[in-house]
């Protein structure tokens, strides 16, 4: 039996912003390391949403990595942002989400390396 590793998808689900202008951290788990992060807006939400790093300010763009435009009630084309680290060294706790509309946010998925046992 040989050991190998494979990527496994996991999700934080929707990370909503209760108070616009107050960025929400993806997780407080400083030990979590991932190989990939994917951010995507929810179809039907009406405000802009932002991904950034500590100290982000959506008003002037400081620390903002990506701005997502709303898809609207009609369900327009959704955008996404994928950040990869083949070495598995991305730390989700380093990323934040802010929104122009209270209660809106992003769906955040991540991939980690897990052991896979092949026979």
Order of alpha helices (4+ residues) and beta strands (2+ residues): beta-beta-beta-beta-beta-beta-beta-beta
